Amino acid sequence: MEAKIAFEAAKDKKAEDLVIMLVNPETSEIVFITLGEDDLDPKTGEMKVKLPFLGAITILDKSAEAAE
């Protein structure tokens, strides 16, 4: 299924730096979804993604610096 999701944290980011983590509530299966360049509007943080199932979603930012 295709969905549009907006994340405040995705504003002003590059699609290549973001990964969506999706958790299946019935099986606890975790999948990671990468974004193509056309899948993210950096001005609004809206993403267009294909989800294999519905579940809890979070966004991971590969460009974020690790805390020391």
DRENBA-998099 format. One record per residue: residue in three letters; y, z, x of N, C-alpha, C, O, CB in turn. Coordinates in Angstrom, 3 decimals. Atoms other than C-alpha are relative to their C-alpha. Glycine has a CB too. Example, Ala and Ser with C-alpha at 12.3 -4.5 7.8 and 13.67 -1.06 7.14 Angstrom:
<votis>
 residu     n_c2     n_c3     n_c1    ca_c2    ca_c3    ca_c1     c_c2     c_c3     c_c1     o_c2     o_c3     o_c1    cb_c2    cb_c3    cb_c1
    ALA   -1.190    0.000    0.890   -4.500    7.800   12.300    1.200    0.000    0.900    1.181    0.665    1.936    0.027    1.246   -0.992
    SER   -1.190   -0.060   -0.820   -1.060    7.140   13.670    1.090    0.730   -0.770    2.198    0.899   -0.261    0.462   -1.415    0.414
</votis>
This chain:
<votis>
 residu     n_c2     n_c3     n_c1    ca_c2    ca_c3    ca_c1     c_c2     c_c3     c_c1     o_c2     o_c3     o_c1    cb_c2    cb_c3    cb_c1
    MET   -1.156    0.000    0.838    0.000    0.000    0.000    1.228    0.000    0.890    1.237    0.628    1.949   -0.007    1.199   -0.957
    GLU   -1.242    0.060   -0.765    3.492   -0.755    1.230    1.010    0.966   -0.615    1.146    1.043   -1.836    0.569   -1.451    0.034
    ALA   -0.974   -0.985    0.481    6.175    1.924    0.988    1.265   -0.073    0.840    1.237   -0.481    2.001   -0.592    1.430    0.041
    LYS   -1.259   -0.165   -0.726    9.805    2.417    1.947    0.290    1.490    0.058    0.307    2.175   -0.964    1.182   -0.791   -0.686
    ILE   -0.224   -1.423   -0.229   10.546    5.818    3.438    1.246    0.141    0.860    1.414   -0.591    1.835   -1.241    0.677    0.680
    ALA   -1.199   -0.251   -0.801   13.860    7.139    4.747   -0.104    1.360    0.672   -0.410    2.364    0.027    1.274   -0.075   -0.875
    PHE   -0.028   -1.228   -0.783   14.041    9.749    7.493    1.363    0.120    0.654    1.816   -0.805    1.329   -1.136    0.022    1.065
    GLU   -1.285   -0.260   -0.655   17.337   11.250    8.609   -0.173   -0.071    1.517    0.705   -0.568    2.221    0.567    1.389   -0.421
    ALA    0.266   -0.024   -1.436   15.771   11.698   12.063   -0.184   -1.396    0.599   -0.144   -1.548    1.820   -1.228    0.828    0.272
    ALA    0.207    1.366   -0.495   15.182    7.924   12.324    1.309   -0.767    0.157    1.321   -1.879    0.686   -0.921   -0.757   -0.938
    LYS   -1.291    0.680   -0.129   18.875    7.066   12.154    0.358   -0.151    1.474    0.151    0.755    2.281    1.113    0.778   -0.750
    ASP   -0.448    0.324   -1.362   20.220    5.427   15.315   -1.132    0.010    1.019   -0.888    0.217    2.207    1.065    0.975    0.435
    LYS    1.162    0.065   -0.889   16.699    5.152   16.780   -0.505   -1.432    0.087   -0.144   -2.281   -0.728   -1.127    0.942   -0.492
    LYS    0.663    1.291   -0.142   14.694    2.173   18.003   -1.400    0.104   -0.588   -2.065    1.129   -0.438   -0.054   -0.446    1.492
    ALA    1.333    0.010    0.615   11.517    1.219   16.139   -1.090    0.262    1.042   -2.080    0.931    0.747   -0.256   -1.346   -0.703
    GLU    1.018   -0.162   -1.044    9.587    1.126   19.425   -0.156    1.455    0.451   -1.167    1.805    1.060    0.350   -0.867    1.197
    ASP    0.065   -1.404   -0.402   10.354    4.835   19.987   -0.587    0.915   -1.076   -0.797    2.103   -0.833    1.376    0.481    0.365
    LEU    0.460   -0.823    1.114    9.044    6.029   16.620   -1.451   -0.294   -0.372   -1.902   -1.438   -0.309    0.892   -0.214   -1.206
    VAL    1.375    0.109    0.493    5.507    6.660   15.372   -0.101    0.880   -1.237    0.395    2.007   -1.245   -1.057    0.425    1.101
    ILE    0.226   -0.793    1.207    4.542    7.824   11.889   -1.395    0.599    0.075   -2.370   -0.097    0.360    0.170   -0.865   -1.291
    MET    1.294   -0.674    0.061    1.769   10.402   11.643   -0.284    0.312   -1.467    0.525    0.943   -2.147   -0.016    1.310    0.882
    LEU    0.394   -0.144    1.392   -0.055   10.414    8.313   -1.318    0.773   -0.070   -2.273    0.444    0.634   -0.133   -1.389   -0.687
    VAL    1.199   -0.836    0.135   -2.619   13.060    7.251   -0.568   -0.164   -1.405    0.138    0.009   -2.399    0.323    1.500    0.291
    ASN    0.689    0.125    1.281   -5.175   12.430    4.498   -0.311    1.408   -0.514   -1.027    2.156    0.151   -1.312   -0.857    0.138
    PRO    0.214   -1.357    0.502   -5.174   15.570    2.306   -1.445    0.304   -0.410   -1.828    1.471   -0.492    0.896    0.234   -1.170
    GLU    1.385   -0.221    0.428   -8.794   15.078    1.216   -0.973    0.119    1.168   -1.950    0.865    1.094   -0.441   -1.124   -0.904
    THR    0.950    0.041   -1.118  -10.450   14.420    4.580    0.564    0.556    1.300   -0.177    0.741    2.265   -0.451   -1.411    0.227
    SER   -0.721   -0.443   -1.207   -7.870   15.687    7.124    0.052   -1.077    1.079    0.416   -0.788    2.219   -0.654    1.251    0.568
    GLU   -0.101    1.110   -0.940   -8.073   12.265    8.800    1.471   -0.201    0.366    2.345   -0.145   -0.498   -0.612   -1.305   -0.603
    ILE   -1.357    0.250   -0.476   -4.983   11.581   10.917    0.082   -1.428    0.517   -0.772   -1.867    1.288    0.407    1.016    1.109
    VAL   -0.249    1.341   -0.526   -3.623    8.090   11.533    1.428   -0.067    0.517    2.324    0.613    0.017   -0.247   -1.089   -1.088
    PHE   -1.314    0.228   -0.576   -0.694    6.961   13.638    0.399   -1.442   -0.298   -0.384   -2.367   -0.080    0.009    0.290    1.540
    ILE   -0.475    1.319    0.403    1.392    4.016   12.443    1.219   -0.349    0.843    2.211    0.380    0.846    0.341   -0.041   -1.526
    THR   -1.140    0.459   -0.783    3.672    2.092   14.783    0.851   -0.929   -0.856    0.384   -1.490   -1.847   -0.465   -0.716    1.297
    LEU   -0.943    0.819    0.753    6.702    0.197   13.570    0.354   -1.256    0.777    0.505   -1.229    1.998    1.266    0.795   -0.326
    GLY   -0.513    1.220   -0.591    7.698   -3.381   14.205    1.521    0.033   -0.037    2.112    0.840   -0.754   -0.546   -1.247   -0.735
    GLU   -1.460    0.034   -0.089   11.298   -4.241   15.014    0.664   -0.170   -1.359    1.730    0.396   -1.601    0.435   -1.118    0.917
    ASP   -0.570    0.256    1.325   11.913   -5.444   11.435   -0.356    1.079   -1.022    0.071    0.998   -2.173   -0.469   -1.343   -0.505
    ASP    0.447   -1.040    0.935   10.339   -2.322    9.879    0.956    1.184   -0.111    0.759    2.061   -0.952   -1.348    0.501    0.417
    LEU   -0.916   -1.143   -0.017   13.248    0.037   10.629    1.445   -0.468   -0.118    1.878   -1.384    0.581   -0.186    0.826    1.285
    ASP   -1.452    0.187    0.078   16.879    0.028    9.536    0.629    1.210    0.680    0.686    2.284    0.081    0.505   -0.157   -1.505
    PRO   -0.515   -1.156   -0.731   18.502    2.246   12.199    1.280    0.595   -0.595    1.624    1.741   -0.304    0.254   -0.390    1.421
    LYS   -1.219   -0.522    0.624   21.694    2.603   10.164   -0.324    1.017   -1.092    0.389    2.008   -1.249    0.831   -1.148   -0.585
    THR    0.344   -0.888    1.124   19.956    4.269    7.196   -1.219    0.880    0.284   -1.433    1.872   -0.413   -0.260   -0.827   -1.246
    GLY    1.235   -0.729   -0.278   16.705    5.533    8.764   -1.138   -0.420   -0.905   -2.192    0.215   -0.911    0.230    1.477   -0.140
    GLU    1.048    0.465    0.918   14.718    3.568    6.163   -1.027   -0.846    0.739   -0.691   -1.728    1.529    0.611   -0.806   -1.160
    MET    1.114    0.727   -0.607   11.308    2.296    7.223   -0.852   -0.657   -1.074   -1.027   -0.128   -2.172   -0.860    0.942    0.858
    LYS    0.943    0.706    0.870    8.995   -0.224    5.624   -1.354    0.078    0.698   -1.538   -0.476    1.781    0.443   -1.514   -0.270
    VAL    1.298   -0.230   -0.640    5.389    0.785    6.323   -1.147   -0.300   -0.957   -0.997   -0.226   -2.177   -0.099    1.445    0.499
    LYS    1.233    0.161    0.769    1.863   -0.015    5.176   -0.831    1.251    0.208   -1.207    1.581    1.333   -0.792   -1.289    0.427
    LEU    0.760   -1.239   -0.064   -0.015    3.177    4.341   -1.436   -0.241   -0.466   -1.648   -0.839   -1.521    0.673    1.093   -0.855
    PRO    1.389    0.163    0.422   -3.835    3.235    4.230   -0.385    0.970   -1.124   -1.373    0.751   -1.824   -0.925    0.198    1.189
    PHE    0.222   -0.994    1.053   -3.655    6.276    1.883    1.273    0.819   -0.137    2.172    0.715    0.698   -1.239    0.921    0.320
    LEU   -1.132   -0.900    0.177   -1.166    8.807    0.523   -0.320    1.345    0.632   -1.457    1.812    0.571    0.346    0.167   -1.496
    GLY    0.202   -1.298   -0.615   -0.698   12.062    2.369    1.274    0.495    0.639    2.342   -0.092    0.467   -1.110   -0.062    1.026
    ALA   -1.153   -0.581   -0.689    1.608   14.217    4.431    0.441   -0.923    1.136   -0.381   -1.457    1.880   -0.339    1.414    0.547
    ILE   -0.560    0.917   -0.993    3.919   12.204    6.672    1.006    0.745    0.866    1.794    1.555    0.377    0.668   -1.222   -0.685
    THR   -1.046   -0.464   -0.914    5.927   13.125    9.739    0.303   -1.130    0.966   -0.482   -2.064    1.130   -0.434    1.302    0.766
    ILE   -0.405    1.030   -0.941    7.779   11.071   12.274    0.044    0.600    1.397    0.554    1.702    1.596    1.375   -0.604   -0.390
    LEU    0.004   -0.437   -1.391    7.287   11.381   16.016    0.930   -0.910    0.796    0.907   -2.128    0.622   -1.444   -0.016    0.595
    ASP   -0.971    0.744   -0.790    9.997   10.309   18.465   -0.425    0.027    1.459   -0.333    1.062    2.118    1.427    0.583   -0.171
    LYS    0.485    0.078   -1.386    8.623    9.121   21.812    1.139    0.091    1.005    0.902    0.352    2.185   -0.772   -1.299    0.218
    SER   -1.130   -0.029   -0.930   12.128    9.029   23.294    0.576    1.407    0.171    1.416    1.628    1.043    1.091   -0.943   -0.481
    ALA   -0.530   -1.364   -0.079   12.792   12.744   22.727   -0.420    0.650    1.323   -1.542    0.460    1.793   -0.494    0.851   -1.204
    GLU    0.302   -0.683   -1.251   12.970   14.829   25.877   -0.773    1.281   -0.283   -0.497    1.989   -1.251    1.292    0.309    0.781
    ALA    0.804   -1.215    0.164   10.439   17.603   26.274    0.835    1.216    0.385    1.653    1.159    1.304   -1.296   -0.068    0.861
    ALA   -0.689   -1.245   -0.312   11.746   21.158   26.258   -0.591    0.589    1.282   -1.796    0.512    1.518   -0.110    1.011   -1.181
    GLU    0.478   -0.579   -1.256   11.538   22.907   29.607   -0.292    1.467   -0.154   -0.705    2.118    0.806    1.012   -0.208    1.105
</votis>
